[in-house]
Amino acid sequence: MNDEALRRSVDAAILPLLLSLGPWGVEEGYWLPDRLGKPVLWLRTRTEIERVALEAQVWLLPQLAVLLARVGVPPTEVSRMRLEFTSGEAENRLFDEE
């Protein structure tokens, strides 16, 4: 699977993932390759408490794998994908002046 096809497939999985994780405070999701080209899916929650709670869930990676497989992402790419988390609160603190 080339990079463009992978991007389209992952993009197709993000909306259902966001809808299913809305009750956990997830507002946004996007994917970017890391410096080595490994795909990273970023999830953004509203609060730090929501981020910590979601990050601790053992079912999240398997759910992501199922969603990615449903949209045609090959298992080799699914196994390479990494999840990262951020929150609106943490991002806002980056711009707060002391």
N, C-alpha and C positions, 0 to 999 in steps of 0.2 A: 504494500500500500504506500503510495507516494505521500509526501507531506500535505499536499492540498486535499487529497481524499481523506486523510486522517483528520485534518482540521474540520472538514465538513461533517464527518461522522461524529466527532466529539461535540461540535456545535449543536448537532441534532439531539444529542443526549443531554445537553445542559438544561434546556427548558424543562423536560420532565423531572430532572434531578432537582431543580430549583423549586418546582411545584411541590414535590414530595417533601422537601426539607424546609418549606416555608414555616411550618409550626415550630421549627427549631431556631427560627430567627434568621434564616439565610435570605439575604436580599439579592446577592449577585453571585455569579460564577463565571469564570472565564479560564481559558487554558493558554499557556505559553510554554515554549520549550525552555529548559534551563540552559546553562552555559555549555553543557555537553550534548544538547539536543534531545534530552529525555523529556517527555511531556509531563507538565505539571498542571494539575487542575486546582485553581484557587477558588475557595468559597469564602464569602464575606457575610458575616452576621452583623446584626445591629449592635450587640453588646459583647463585652468580654466574657460575661457569665455564659451567654449563649455559645460563644466560640469554644470555651473550655468544655462545656457539656457536650457539644457536638463532637469535638475532637476525641472525646473519651469513648464514643460509641463504637463497639466492635463490629456492628452490622454495616457500617457505612462503606467500607471498602468492598465487601461482597455486593452490596446494592449498586455501587458504581460499576463494578465489573459486569453485572447483569445488564444494566442500562447500556453500557458501551457495546456489549455483545449484540444486543437487540438492534443496534443501528449499524452493525457490520464492522465494528473495529475488531481486527484479528486478535486472538488471545495473546500473541507475542507482544503486541502493542499495549494491551490492557495490563499485562504484568509489569510493563515498564513505567506505567503512569504512577505519579506520586501526587498525593493530596497535600495541600497547604491551606492554612486558615488565616484569616485576618478579621478584624471587626471595625465597624464604623467608629466605635469609641477609641480604639487604638490609633486609627488613622487620624482622628481629630486631635489627639494628643500630640501628634507629630508637628502640628501647626500652632499649638498653644504656646504662648510666650510666658516665660517664667517671670 
